[in-house]
């Protein structure tokens, strides 16, 4: 039993060391099928310490040397990509309903929760998230919407085409992203 634990610690340490690279180096290792580097990914950013998909969670993930930050993106009623995992904002905010039923201005009135406790944090835009990660970590975009063009526009606006990759179970959605 001690060997697997030791191996896990070694792999995590190796990943942490590689995480202190630029996104160009991370991408190089990510695409290298012969790489022996372990890349570290953070699901919903550093969601154990901060509200999931929040700017502080993203910042903390960067500070601890994460290579890839997975973020969930939905689009508001007024076409603004925001970070939100669930189909509704009920669990993670002080509001209720779908993000797509609100404008960004309306969503900004709600506060994020962390472990059921209301915080001062608000739902961030995808644009804000990319501004925080640019050049520091790759971003795994978990598409939670069929409104792909606003998300692609934000990626292009921030010049992050080589820093992000997309996850979706819908092949047609991924094809759309690929050809955009």
C-alpha positions as CSV (number, residue, x, y, z in Angstrom):
1,X,0.0,0.0,0.0
2,X,2.9,2.4,0.6
3,X,4.2,2.2,-2.9
4,X,1.0,3.5,-4.6
5,X,0.8,6.4,-2.1
6,X,4.5,7.3,-2.7
7,X,3.9,7.1,-6.5
8,X,0.9,9.4,-6.2
9,X,2.9,12.0,-4.2
10,X,5.7,11.8,-6.7
11,X,3.2,12.3,-9.6
12,X,1.5,15.2,-7.9
13,X,4.9,16.8,-7.2
14,X,6.0,16.4,-10.8
15,X,2.8,18.0,-11.9
16,X,3.2,20.9,-9.6
17,X,6.7,21.5,-10.9
18,X,5.5,21.5,-14.5
19,X,2.6,23.8,-13.6
20,X,5.0,26.7,-13.0
21,X,5.5,27.0,-16.8
22,X,4.0,29.3,-19.3
23,X,0.9,28.2,-21.2
24,X,3.0,27.6,-24.3
25,X,5.1,25.0,-22.4
26,X,2.0,23.4,-20.8
27,X,0.4,23.1,-24.3
28,X,3.6,21.5,-25.6
29,X,3.5,18.9,-22.9
30,X,-0.3,18.5,-23.3
31,X,0.1,17.7,-27.0
32,X,3.2,15.5,-26.6
33,X,2.0,11.9,-26.5
34,X,5.5,10.8,-25.4
35,X,5.7,13.2,-22.5
36,X,6.5,11.9,-19.0
37,X,5.2,15.0,-17.3
38,X,2.0,14.9,-15.3
39,X,-0.2,17.9,-15.8
40,X,-2.4,19.0,-12.9
41,X,-6.0,20.0,-13.6
42,X,-8.4,21.7,-11.2
43,X,-12.1,20.9,-11.6
44,X,-14.2,24.1,-11.3
45,X,-10.9,25.8,-10.4
46,X,-9.9,25.5,-6.7
47,X,-13.5,24.8,-5.6
48,X,-12.6,23.1,-2.4
49,X,-11.2,26.3,-1.0
50,X,-13.4,28.9,-2.7
51,X,-16.8,29.1,-4.5
52,X,-16.6,26.9,-7.6
53,X,-16.0,28.7,-10.9
54,X,-15.2,32.0,-9.1
55,X,-12.3,34.4,-9.6
56,X,-10.8,33.6,-6.2
57,X,-10.9,29.9,-7.1
58,X,-9.2,30.5,-10.4
59,X,-6.6,32.8,-8.8
60,X,-5.9,30.2,-6.1
61,X,-5.5,27.4,-8.7
62,X,-2.9,29.5,-10.5
63,X,-1.1,30.3,-7.3
64,X,-0.7,26.7,-6.3
65,X,0.6,25.8,-9.8
66,X,-2.3,24.2,-11.6
67,X,-1.7,23.6,-15.3
68,X,-5.3,23.2,-16.5
69,X,-8.3,24.9,-15.0
70,X,-11.7,23.4,-15.9
71,X,-14.5,25.9,-16.1
72,X,-18.2,25.5,-16.9
73,X,-19.6,28.1,-19.2
74,X,-23.2,29.1,-19.8
75,X,-24.7,32.1,-21.6
76,X,-27.0,34.8,-20.1
77,X,-30.2,36.0,-21.7
78,X,-28.3,39.0,-23.1
79,X,-25.6,36.8,-24.7
80,X,-22.8,37.1,-22.1
81,X,-20.8,33.9,-21.3
82,X,-20.6,33.3,-17.5
83,X,-19.2,30.6,-15.3
84,X,-21.8,28.2,-13.9
85,X,-21.9,24.5,-13.6
86,X,-25.4,23.5,-12.8
87,X,-28.5,23.9,-14.9
88,X,-29.8,26.4,-12.4
89,X,-28.1,28.9,-10.0
90,X,-30.0,27.5,-7.0
91,X,-27.2,25.5,-5.4
92,X,-24.3,27.9,-5.9
93,X,-25.9,31.4,-5.5
94,X,-28.5,33.3,-3.6
95,X,-30.8,33.2,-6.7
96,X,-33.0,30.7,-8.4
97,X,-33.6,29.7,-12.0
98,X,-31.5,29.2,-15.1
99,X,-28.6,31.6,-15.9
100,X,-30.1,31.9,-19.4
101,X,-33.2,33.5,-17.9
102,X,-31.3,36.4,-16.6
103,X,-29.2,39.3,-18.0
104,X,-25.7,39.7,-16.7
105,X,-26.8,42.7,-14.7
106,X,-29.5,40.7,-13.0
107,X,-27.2,37.8,-12.2
108,X,-24.7,40.2,-10.6
109,X,-27.2,40.9,-7.9
110,X,-26.8,37.3,-6.5
111,X,-23.9,36.2,-4.4
112,X,-22.0,32.9,-4.8
113,X,-22.2,30.3,-2.0
114,X,-19.3,28.2,-0.8
115,X,-20.2,25.0,1.1
116,X,-23.7,26.5,1.6
117,X,-22.4,29.8,3.0
118,X,-23.1,33.0,1.2
119,X,-20.0,34.9,0.1
120,X,-19.3,38.4,-1.3
121,X,-18.4,36.9,-4.6
122,X,-20.6,37.2,-7.7
123,X,-20.9,35.1,-10.8
124,X,-17.9,35.9,-13.0
125,X,-18.0,36.3,-16.8
126,X,-16.0,34.0,-18.9
127,X,-14.1,37.1,-20.2
128,X,-13.0,37.9,-16.6
129,X,-11.9,34.3,-16.1
130,X,-9.8,34.3,-19.3
131,X,-8.2,37.6,-18.2
132,X,-7.1,35.9,-15.0
133,X,-5.8,32.8,-16.7
134,X,-4.1,34.3,-19.8
135,X,-0.5,33.1,-20.0
136,X,-0.8,31.3,-16.6
137,X,-2.8,28.1,-17.1
138,X,-4.7,26.3,-19.8
139,X,-8.5,26.3,-19.6
140,X,-10.7,23.3,-20.2
141,X,-14.0,24.8,-21.2
142,X,-16.9,22.5,-20.3
143,X,-19.6,23.7,-22.6
144,X,-22.9,23.8,-20.8
145,X,-24.9,25.6,-23.5
146,X,-25.7,25.4,-27.2
147,X,-24.9,29.1,-27.6
148,X,-21.3,28.6,-28.7
149,X,-20.6,31.7,-30.7
150,X,-20.5,34.1,-27.7
151,X,-18.0,31.8,-26.0
152,X,-15.8,31.6,-29.1
153,X,-15.9,35.3,-29.5
154,X,-14.5,35.8,-25.9
155,X,-11.7,33.3,-26.6
156,X,-10.7,35.2,-29.7
157,X,-11.1,38.6,-28.1
158,X,-8.6,37.6,-25.4
159,X,-6.2,35.9,-27.9
160,X,-6.5,32.6,-26.0
161,X,-7.1,30.2,-28.9
162,X,-4.0,28.2,-28.0
163,X,-4.7,28.3,-24.3
164,X,-8.2,26.7,-24.2
165,X,-9.7,23.5,-25.3
166,X,-13.4,22.5,-25.3
167,X,-15.2,19.6,-23.8
168,X,-18.7,18.5,-24.8
169,X,-20.5,15.2,-25.5
170,X,-22.1,16.7,-28.6
171,X,-19.9,16.0,-31.6
172,X,-21.7,18.7,-33.7
173,X,-20.9,21.4,-31.0
174,X,-17.2,20.5,-31.1
175,X,-17.2,20.6,-34.9
176,X,-18.7,24.0,-34.7
177,X,-16.0,25.2,-32.3
178,X,-13.3,23.6,-34.5
179,X,-14.4,25.5,-37.6
180,X,-15.1,28.8,-35.9
